[in-house]
Amino acid sequence: VQATRTDTRVAVGASPRGSLALLKLARANAALDGRSYVLPDDIKAYVRPALSHRLILNPELWLRRHAAEQVLDAIVNGVRVPVIDPPAARG
């Protein structure tokens, strides 16, 4: 979500409400899969439905008929997924 606020292709990025919507969708997906935790794939699966209508693209992209979904895909692909070491490896 933070990346949508700093990307030069986006005039107005996702708001805190967009962050909450994405989190709720990801948590619901995790629960439906029987998990009590969210995976990066849960976030990736719901970025488009949660945020695409919340972005305002720069005018140049409007003229070229770029869709917010295309910009979101590019932003998501540019964000590194955090890696957490398992407890045994930290030892």
Backbone as XML, in Angstrom:
<?xml version="1.0"?>
<chain id="A" units="angstrom">
  <residue number="1" name="VAL">
    <atom name="N" x="0.839" y="-1.189" z="0.000"/>
    <atom name="CA" x="0.000" y="0.000" z="0.000"/>
    <atom name="C" x="0.881" y="1.249" z="0.000"/>
  </residue>
  <residue number="2" name="GLN">
    <atom name="N" x="1.934" y="1.219" z="0.791"/>
    <atom name="CA" x="2.841" y="2.368" z="0.838"/>
    <atom name="C" x="3.427" y="2.651" z="-0.540"/>
  </residue>
  <residue number="3" name="ALA">
    <atom name="N" x="3.718" y="1.618" z="-1.297"/>
    <atom name="CA" x="4.307" y="1.801" z="-2.628"/>
    <atom name="C" x="3.355" y="2.532" z="-3.572"/>
  </residue>
  <residue number="4" name="THR">
    <atom name="N" x="2.049" y="2.416" z="-3.370"/>
    <atom name="CA" x="1.107" y="3.145" z="-4.230"/>
    <atom name="C" x="1.154" y="4.642" z="-3.947"/>
  </residue>
  <residue number="5" name="ARG">
    <atom name="N" x="1.591" y="5.003" z="-2.761"/>
    <atom name="CA" x="1.642" y="6.421" z="-2.379"/>
    <atom name="C" x="2.890" y="7.120" z="-2.898"/>
  </residue>
  <residue number="6" name="THR">
    <atom name="N" x="3.928" y="6.352" z="-3.210"/>
    <atom name="CA" x="5.189" y="6.948" z="-3.653"/>
    <atom name="C" x="5.478" y="6.710" z="-5.127"/>
  </residue>
  <residue number="7" name="ASP">
    <atom name="N" x="4.682" y="5.911" z="-5.791"/>
    <atom name="CA" x="4.909" y="5.603" z="-7.205"/>
    <atom name="C" x="4.581" y="6.817" z="-8.067"/>
  </residue>
  <residue number="8" name="THR">
    <atom name="N" x="5.443" y="7.108" z="-9.030"/>
    <atom name="CA" x="5.257" y="8.295" z="-9.874"/>
    <atom name="C" x="4.098" y="8.162" z="-10.846"/>
  </residue>
  <residue number="9" name="ARG">
    <atom name="N" x="3.635" y="6.951" z="-11.100"/>
    <atom name="CA" x="2.502" y="6.749" z="-12.011"/>
    <atom name="C" x="1.168" y="7.031" z="-11.349"/>
  </residue>
  <residue number="10" name="VAL">
    <atom name="N" x="1.184" y="7.147" z="-10.036"/>
    <atom name="CA" x="-0.051" y="7.306" z="-9.263"/>
    <atom name="C" x="-0.117" y="8.717" z="-8.689"/>
  </residue>
  <residue number="11" name="ALA">
    <atom name="N" x="-1.197" y="9.423" z="-8.994"/>
    <atom name="CA" x="-1.386" y="10.775" z="-8.452"/>
    <atom name="C" x="-1.828" y="10.713" z="-6.993"/>
  </residue>
  <residue number="12" name="VAL">
    <atom name="N" x="-2.759" y="9.816" z="-6.694"/>
    <atom name="CA" x="-3.242" y="9.620" z="-5.321"/>
    <atom name="C" x="-3.246" y="8.125" z="-5.046"/>
  </residue>
  <residue number="13" name="GLY">
    <atom name="N" x="-2.447" y="7.708" z="-4.062"/>
    <atom name="CA" x="-2.324" y="6.290" z="-3.735"/>
    <atom name="C" x="-3.415" y="5.813" z="-2.799"/>
  </residue>
  <residue number="14" name="ALA">
    <atom name="N" x="-3.285" y="4.563" z="-2.395"/>
    <atom name="CA" x="-4.275" y="3.940" z="-1.518"/>
    <atom name="C" x="-4.248" y="4.590" z="-0.134"/>
  </residue>
  <residue number="15" name="SER">
    <atom name="N" x="-5.418" y="4.735" z="0.435"/>
    <atom name="CA" x="-5.578" y="5.379" z="1.741"/>
    <atom name="C" x="-5.497" y="4.335" z="2.855"/>
  </residue>
  <residue number="16" name="PRO">
    <atom name="N" x="-5.504" y="4.777" z="4.109"/>
    <atom name="CA" x="-5.567" y="3.823" z="5.215"/>
    <atom name="C" x="-6.800" y="2.907" z="5.124"/>
  </residue>
  <residue number="17" name="ARG">
    <atom name="N" x="-7.898" y="3.435" z="4.614"/>
    <atom name="CA" x="-9.090" y="2.601" z="4.438"/>
    <atom name="C" x="-8.817" y="1.478" z="3.434"/>
  </residue>
  <residue number="18" name="GLY">
    <atom name="N" x="-8.043" y="1.777" z="2.400"/>
    <atom name="CA" x="-7.647" y="0.755" z="1.435"/>
    <atom name="C" x="-6.775" y="-0.307" z="2.081"/>
  </residue>
  <residue number="19" name="SER">
    <atom name="N" x="-5.883" y="0.119" z="2.960"/>
    <atom name="CA" x="-5.034" y="-0.828" z="3.696"/>
    <atom name="C" x="-5.882" y="-1.775" z="4.533"/>
  </residue>
  <residue number="20" name="LEU">
    <atom name="N" x="-6.872" y="-1.211" z="5.206"/>
    <atom name="CA" x="-7.748" y="-2.038" z="6.043"/>
    <atom name="C" x="-8.566" y="-3.014" z="5.205"/>
  </residue>
  <residue number="21" name="ALA">
    <atom name="N" x="-9.052" y="-2.556" z="4.064"/>
    <atom name="CA" x="-9.826" y="-3.441" z="3.187"/>
    <atom name="C" x="-8.965" y="-4.596" z="2.700"/>
  </residue>
  <residue number="22" name="LEU">
    <atom name="N" x="-7.737" y="-4.301" z="2.307"/>
    <atom name="CA" x="-6.828" y="-5.351" z="1.846"/>
    <atom name="C" x="-6.530" y="-6.339" z="2.967"/>
  </residue>
  <residue number="23" name="LEU">
    <atom name="N" x="-6.288" y="-5.841" z="4.157"/>
    <atom name="CA" x="-6.016" y="-6.712" z="5.297"/>
    <atom name="C" x="-7.213" y="-7.605" z="5.619"/>
  </residue>
  <residue number="24" name="LYS">
    <atom name="N" x="-8.408" y="-7.049" z="5.599"/>
    <atom name="CA" x="-9.609" y="-7.844" z="5.889"/>
    <atom name="C" x="-9.815" y="-8.943" z="4.857"/>
  </residue>
  <residue number="25" name="LEU">
    <atom name="N" x="-9.614" y="-8.618" z="3.581"/>
    <atom name="CA" x="-9.748" y="-9.630" z="2.532"/>
    <atom name="C" x="-8.704" y="-10.729" z="2.691"/>
  </residue>
  <residue number="26" name="ALA">
    <atom name="N" x="-7.474" y="-10.346" z="2.988"/>
    <atom name="CA" x="-6.403" y="-11.330" z="3.154"/>
    <atom name="C" x="-6.664" y="-12.223" z="4.368"/>
  </residue>
  <residue number="27" name="ARG">
    <atom name="N" x="-7.131" y="-11.631" z="5.462"/>
    <atom name="CA" x="-7.450" y="-12.428" z="6.660"/>
    <atom name="C" x="-8.599" y="-13.399" z="6.392"/>
  </residue>
  <residue number="28" name="ALA">
    <atom name="N" x="-9.604" y="-12.930" z="5.678"/>
    <atom name="CA" x="-10.738" y="-13.801" z="5.353"/>
    <atom name="C" x="-10.282" y="-14.959" z="4.477"/>
  </residue>
  <residue number="29" name="ASN">
    <atom name="N" x="-9.430" y="-14.680" z="3.506"/>
    <atom name="CA" x="-8.917" y="-15.738" z="2.644"/>
    <atom name="C" x="-8.107" y="-16.748" z="3.449"/>
  </residue>
  <residue number="30" name="ALA">
    <atom name="N" x="-7.286" y="-16.267" z="4.358"/>
    <atom name="CA" x="-6.500" y="-17.162" z="5.204"/>
    <atom name="C" x="-7.421" y="-18.031" z="6.063"/>
  </residue>
  <residue number="31" name="ALA">
    <atom name="N" x="-8.457" y="-17.436" z="6.630"/>
    <atom name="CA" x="-9.399" y="-18.195" z="7.459"/>
    <atom name="C" x="-10.119" y="-19.258" z="6.641"/>
  </residue>
  <residue number="32" name="LEU">
    <atom name="N" x="-10.510" y="-18.909" z="5.416"/>
    <atom name="CA" x="-11.170" y="-19.892" z="4.553"/>
    <atom name="C" x="-10.243" y="-21.047" z="4.196"/>
  </residue>
  <residue number="33" name="ASP">
    <atom name="N" x="-8.944" y="-20.772" z="4.184"/>
    <atom name="CA" x="-7.955" y="-21.820" z="3.931"/>
    <atom name="C" x="-7.542" y="-22.537" z="5.211"/>
  </residue>
  <residue number="34" name="GLY">
    <atom name="N" x="-8.161" y="-22.197" z="6.342"/>
    <atom name="CA" x="-7.880" y="-22.869" z="7.604"/>
    <atom name="C" x="-6.626" y="-22.370" z="8.308"/>
  </residue>
  <residue number="35" name="ARG">
    <atom name="N" x="-6.189" y="-21.164" z="7.991"/>
    <atom name="CA" x="-4.995" y="-20.605" z="8.620"/>
    <atom name="C" x="-5.369" y="-19.440" z="9.516"/>
  </residue>
  <residue number="36" name="SER">
    <atom name="N" x="-4.585" y="-19.247" z="10.568"/>
    <atom name="CA" x="-4.790" y="-18.101" z="11.459"/>
    <atom name="C" x="-3.782" y="-16.996" z="11.158"/>
  </residue>
  <residue number="37" name="TYR">
    <atom name="N" x="-3.107" y="-17.095" z="10.030"/>
    <atom name="CA" x="-2.094" y="-16.116" z="9.638"/>
    <atom name="C" x="-2.223" y="-15.826" z="8.143"/>
  </residue>
  <residue number="38" name="VAL">
    <atom name="N" x="-1.732" y="-14.677" z="7.754"/>
    <atom name="CA" x="-1.808" y="-14.232" z="6.361"/>
    <atom name="C" x="-0.465" y="-14.461" z="5.684"/>
  </residue>
  <residue number="39" name="LEU">
    <atom name="N" x="-0.517" y="-14.975" z="4.472"/>
    <atom name="CA" x="0.680" y="-15.172" z="3.652"/>
    <atom name="C" x="0.797" y="-14.046" z="2.622"/>
  </residue>
  <residue number="40" name="PRO">
    <atom name="N" x="1.990" y="-13.814" z="2.109"/>
    <atom name="CA" x="2.125" y="-12.824" z="1.030"/>
    <atom name="C" x="1.215" y="-13.122" z="-0.163"/>
  </residue>
  <residue number="41" name="ASP">
    <atom name="N" x="0.977" y="-14.393" z="-0.443"/>
    <atom name="CA" x="0.084" y="-14.753" z="-1.550"/>
    <atom name="C" x="-1.351" y="-14.297" z="-1.298"/>
  </residue>
  <residue number="42" name="ASP">
    <atom name="N" x="-1.772" y="-14.257" z="-0.034"/>
    <atom name="CA" x="-3.109" y="-13.747" z="0.295"/>
    <atom name="C" x="-3.206" y="-12.266" z="-0.070"/>
  </residue>
  <residue number="43" name="ILE">
    <atom name="N" x="-2.161" y="-11.535" z="0.250"/>
    <atom name="CA" x="-2.133" y="-10.107" z="-0.075"/>
    <atom name="C" x="-2.154" y="-9.917" z="-1.583"/>
  </residue>
  <residue number="44" name="LYS">
    <atom name="N" x="-1.281" y="-10.646" z="-2.280"/>
    <atom name="CA" x="-1.195" y="-10.513" z="-3.738"/>
    <atom name="C" x="-2.522" y="-10.847" z="-4.417"/>
  </residue>
  <residue number="45" name="ALA">
    <atom name="N" x="-3.232" y="-11.817" z="-3.884"/>
    <atom name="CA" x="-4.494" y="-12.241" z="-4.498"/>
    <atom name="C" x="-5.572" y="-11.163" z="-4.422"/>
  </residue>
  <residue number="46" name="TYR">
    <atom name="N" x="-5.493" y="-10.289" z="-3.434"/>
    <atom name="CA" x="-6.563" y="-9.317" z="-3.227"/>
    <atom name="C" x="-6.144" y="-7.864" z="-3.422"/>
  </residue>
  <residue number="47" name="VAL">
    <atom name="N" x="-4.948" y="-7.632" z="-3.923"/>
    <atom name="CA" x="-4.520" y="-6.254" z="-4.179"/>
    <atom name="C" x="-5.443" y="-5.590" z="-5.193"/>
  </residue>
  <residue number="48" name="ARG">
    <atom name="N" x="-5.717" y="-6.261" z="-6.290"/>
    <atom name="CA" x="-6.565" y="-5.665" z="-7.336"/>
    <atom name="C" x="-7.970" y="-5.338" z="-6.830"/>
  </residue>
  <residue number="49" name="PRO">
    <atom name="N" x="-8.696" y="-6.319" z="-6.260"/>
    <atom name="CA" x="-10.062" y="-5.992" z="-5.826"/>
    <atom name="C" x="-10.117" y="-4.943" z="-4.711"/>
  </residue>
  <residue number="50" name="ALA">
    <atom name="N" x="-9.099" y="-4.920" z="-3.856"/>
    <atom name="CA" x="-9.140" y="-3.993" z="-2.724"/>
    <atom name="C" x="-8.675" y="-2.586" z="-3.083"/>
  </residue>
  <residue number="51" name="LEU">
    <atom name="N" x="-7.750" y="-2.466" z="-4.039"/>
    <atom name="CA" x="-7.115" y="-1.167" z="-4.245"/>
    <atom name="C" x="-7.300" y="-0.529" z="-5.617"/>
  </residue>
  <residue number="52" name="SER">
    <atom name="N" x="-7.635" y="-1.297" z="-6.644"/>
    <atom name="CA" x="-7.632" y="-0.726" z="-8.000"/>
    <atom name="C" x="-8.590" y="0.462" z="-8.142"/>
  </residue>
  <residue number="53" name="HIS">
    <atom name="N" x="-9.732" y="0.395" z="-7.503"/>
    <atom name="CA" x="-10.686" y="1.500" z="-7.620"/>
    <atom name="C" x="-10.353" y="2.661" z="-6.684"/>
  </residue>
  <residue number="54" name="ARG">
    <atom name="N" x="-9.342" y="2.489" z="-5.851"/>
    <atom name="CA" x="-8.965" y="3.528" z="-4.894"/>
    <atom name="C" x="-7.812" y="4.406" z="-5.381"/>
  </residue>
  <residue number="55" name="LEU">
    <atom name="N" x="-7.194" y="4.038" z="-6.495"/>
    <atom name="CA" x="-6.063" y="4.800" z="-7.023"/>
    <atom name="C" x="-6.530" y="5.834" z="-8.036"/>
  </residue>
  <residue number="56" name="ILE">
    <atom name="N" x="-5.849" y="6.950" z="-8.055"/>
    <atom name="CA" x="-6.037" y="7.937" z="-9.116"/>
    <atom name="C" x="-4.705" y="8.025" z="-9.846"/>
  </residue>
  <residue number="57" name="LEU">
    <atom name="N" x="-4.724" y="7.625" z="-11.116"/>
    <atom name="CA" x="-3.501" y="7.608" z="-11.904"/>
    <atom name="C" x="-3.162" y="9.003" z="-12.409"/>
  </residue>
  <residue number="58" name="ASN">
    <atom name="N" x="-1.888" y="9.190" z="-12.754"/>
    <atom name="CA" x="-1.453" y="10.452" z="-13.350"/>
    <atom name="C" x="-2.123" y="10.643" z="-14.702"/>
  </residue>
  <residue number="59" name="PRO">
    <atom name="N" x="-2.344" y="11.880" z="-15.113"/>
    <atom name="CA" x="-3.049" y="12.155" z="-16.374"/>
    <atom name="C" x="-2.415" y="11.501" z="-17.602"/>
  </residue>
  <residue number="60" name="GLU">
    <atom name="N" x="-1.079" y="11.394" z="-17.634"/>
    <atom name="CA" x="-0.422" y="10.772" z="-18.787"/>
    <atom name="C" x="-0.889" y="9.335" z="-18.984"/>
  </residue>
  <residue number="61" name="LEU">
    <atom name="N" x="-1.084" y="8.630" z="-17.888"/>
    <atom name="CA" x="-1.532" y="7.237" z="-17.980"/>
    <atom name="C" x="-2.983" y="7.155" z="-18.417"/>
  </residue>
  <residue number="62" name="TRP">
    <atom name="N" x="-3.790" y="8.125" z="-18.006"/>
    <atom name="CA" x="-5.184" y="8.161" z="-18.461"/>
    <atom name="C" x="-5.233" y="8.318" z="-19.972"/>
  </residue>
  <residue number="63" name="LEU">
    <atom name="N" x="-4.387" y="9.215" z="-20.489"/>
    <atom name="CA" x="-4.371" y="9.457" z="-21.933"/>
    <atom name="C" x="-3.927" y="8.222" z="-22.709"/>
  </residue>
  <residue number="64" name="ARG">
    <atom name="N" x="-3.029" y="7.451" z="-22.129"/>
    <atom name="CA" x="-2.557" y="6.218" z="-22.776"/>
    <atom name="C" x="-3.461" y="5.025" z="-22.466"/>
  </residue>
  <residue number="65" name="ARG">
    <atom name="N" x="-4.524" y="5.277" z="-21.740"/>
    <atom name="CA" x="-5.521" y="4.260" z="-21.376"/>
    <atom name="C" x="-4.934" y="3.105" z="-20.544"/>
  </residue>
  <residue number="66" name="HIS">
    <atom name="N" x="-4.022" y="3.440" z="-19.668"/>
    <atom name="CA" x="-3.519" y="2.447" z="-18.728"/>
    <atom name="C" x="-4.585" y="2.227" z="-17.653"/>
  </residue>
  <residue number="67" name="ALA">
    <atom name="N" x="-4.721" y="1.010" z="-17.230"/>
    <atom name="CA" x="-5.672" y="0.689" z="-16.167"/>
    <atom name="C" x="-4.942" y="0.647" z="-14.827"/>
  </residue>
  <residue number="68" name="ALA">
    <atom name="N" x="-5.668" y="0.953" z="-13.776"/>
    <atom name="CA" x="-5.092" y="0.900" z="-12.433"/>
    <atom name="C" x="-4.591" y="-0.503" z="-12.114"/>
  </residue>
  <residue number="69" name="GLU">
    <atom name="N" x="-5.251" y="-1.519" z="-12.661"/>
    <atom name="CA" x="-4.828" y="-2.896" z="-12.416"/>
    <atom name="C" x="-3.425" y="-3.143" z="-12.952"/>
  </residue>
  <residue number="70" name="GLN">
    <atom name="N" x="-3.119" y="-2.583" z="-14.129"/>
    <atom name="CA" x="-1.782" y="-2.745" z="-14.709"/>
    <atom name="C" x="-0.728" y="-2.087" z="-13.824"/>
  </residue>
  <residue number="71" name="VAL">
    <atom name="N" x="-1.034" y="-0.914" z="-13.342"/>
    <atom name="CA" x="-0.100" y="-0.198" z="-12.480"/>
    <atom name="C" x="0.079" y="-0.953" z="-11.168"/>
  </residue>
  <residue number="72" name="LEU">
    <atom name="N" x="-1.008" y="-1.446" z="-10.591"/>
    <atom name="CA" x="-0.910" y="-2.220" z="-9.348"/>
    <atom name="C" x="-0.064" y="-3.469" z="-9.537"/>
  </residue>
  <residue number="73" name="ASP">
    <atom name="N" x="-0.253" y="-4.173" z="-10.646"/>
    <atom name="CA" x="0.556" y="-5.365" z="-10.914"/>
    <atom name="C" x="2.038" y="-5.013" z="-10.948"/>
  </residue>
  <residue number="74" name="ALA">
    <atom name="N" x="2.373" y="-3.919" z="-11.607"/>
    <atom name="CA" x="3.772" y="-3.492" z="-11.689"/>
    <atom name="C" x="4.314" y="-3.119" z="-10.308"/>
  </residue>
  <residue number="75" name="ILE">
    <atom name="N" x="3.502" y="-2.448" z="-9.511"/>
    <atom name="CA" x="3.932" y="-2.062" z="-8.162"/>
    <atom name="C" x="4.155" y="-3.303" z="-7.306"/>
  </residue>
  <residue number="76" name="VAL">
    <atom name="N" x="3.204" y="-4.239" z="-7.330"/>
    <atom name="CA" x="3.319" y="-5.461" z="-6.528"/>
    <atom name="C" x="4.553" y="-6.259" z="-6.942"/>
  </residue>
  <residue number="77" name="ASN">
    <atom name="N" x="4.804" y="-6.339" z="-8.238"/>
    <atom name="CA" x="5.978" y="-7.082" z="-8.710"/>
    <atom name="C" x="7.284" y="-6.422" z="-8.293"/>
  </residue>
  <residue number="78" name="GLY">
    <atom name="N" x="7.251" y="-5.138" z="-7.988"/>
    <atom name="CA" x="8.453" y="-4.431" z="-7.571"/>
    <atom name="C" x="8.697" y="-4.428" z="-6.073"/>
  </residue>
  <residue number="79" name="VAL">
    <atom name="N" x="7.756" y="-4.941" z="-5.300"/>
    <atom name="CA" x="7.889" y="-4.961" z="-3.839"/>
    <atom name="C" x="8.462" y="-6.304" z="-3.407"/>
  </residue>
  <residue number="80" name="ARG">
    <atom name="N" x="9.513" y="-6.239" z="-2.609"/>
    <atom name="CA" x="10.116" y="-7.475" z="-2.101"/>
    <atom name="C" x="9.243" y="-8.071" z="-0.999"/>
  </residue>
  <residue number="81" name="VAL">
    <atom name="N" x="9.120" y="-9.386" z="-1.030"/>
    <atom name="CA" x="8.371" y="-10.100" z="0.007"/>
    <atom name="C" x="9.291" y="-10.266" z="1.212"/>
  </residue>
  <residue number="82" name="PRO">
    <atom name="N" x="8.838" y="-9.876" z="2.404"/>
    <atom name="CA" x="9.689" y="-10.043" z="3.589"/>
    <atom name="C" x="9.904" y="-11.519" z="3.902"/>
  </residue>
  <residue number="83" name="VAL">
    <atom name="N" x="11.105" y="-11.833" z="4.336"/>
    <atom name="CA" x="11.452" y="-13.211" z="4.672"/>
    <atom name="C" x="11.770" y="-13.266" z="6.156"/>
  </residue>
  <residue number="84" name="ILE">
    <atom name="N" x="11.140" y="-14.208" z="6.835"/>
    <atom name="CA" x="11.378" y="-14.397" z="8.265"/>
    <atom name="C" x="12.067" y="-15.738" z="8.448"/>
  </residue>
  <residue number="85" name="ASP">
    <atom name="N" x="13.186" y="-15.715" z="9.161"/>
    <atom name="CA" x="13.903" y="-16.959" z="9.419"/>
    <atom name="C" x="13.117" y="-17.806" z="10.407"/>
  </residue>
  <residue number="86" name="PRO">
    <atom name="N" x="13.059" y="-19.121" z="10.161"/>
    <atom name="CA" x="12.391" y="-19.989" z="11.138"/>
    <atom name="C" x="13.151" y="-19.971" z="12.464"/>
  </residue>
  <residue number="87" name="PRO">
    <atom name="N" x="12.463" y="-20.222" z="13.581"/>
    <atom name="CA" x="13.113" y="-20.166" z="14.901"/>
    <atom name="C" x="14.351" y="-21.047" z="15.006"/>
  </residue>
  <residue number="88" name="ALA">
    <atom name="N" x="14.349" y="-22.232" z="14.406"/>
    <atom name="CA" x="15.492" y="-23.140" z="14.500"/>
    <atom name="C" x="16.728" y="-22.544" z="13.833"/>
  </residue>
  <residue number="89" name="ALA">
    <atom name="N" x="16.545" y="-21.791" z="12.786"/>
    <atom name="CA" x="17.672" y="-21.219" z="12.052"/>
    <atom name="C" x="18.282" y="-20.027" z="12.795"/>
  </residue>
  <residue number="90" name="ARG">
    <atom name="N" x="17.513" y="-19.400" z="13.666"/>
    <atom name="CA" x="18.009" y="-18.234" z="14.398"/>
    <atom name="C" x="18.946" y="-18.625" z="15.531"/>
  </residue>
  <residue number="91" name="GLY">
    <atom name="N" x="18.742" y="-19.821" z="16.094"/>
    <atom name="CA" x="19.369" y="-20.339" z="17.242"/>
    <atom name="C" x="20.693" y="-20.044" z="17.640"/>
  </residue>
</chain>
